[in-house]
Amino acid sequence: MRPHVADALLSARREVEAAPRAARAWGGFADMLHAHGLYEEAEACYREASSLDPGQFRYAYMLAVE
């Protein structure tokens, strides 16, 4: 993994750690993971985001298209 990608993933993970009850942080981390082919990890994060904000259908959609 390229250093700039690893840095971006680490930054997104830190956002989740800083706000573990924020669906947006989980969704952003999931998007980053998904974009870099880390599908299993992204799925777990999309599921968490969906459980935190069940009214946001984007997370369920991303789980379906994965």
Number of C-alpha atoms within 10 A of each C-alpha: 7 6 8 9 13 12 12 14 19 14 13 21 20 14 17 20 13 11 13 16 15 16 23 20 21 28 24 20 26 29 21 19 22 19 11 14 11 13 16 13 13 25 22 14 25 27 20 20 26 22 15 16 15 14 10 14 10 14 25 17 12 17 16 9 6 11
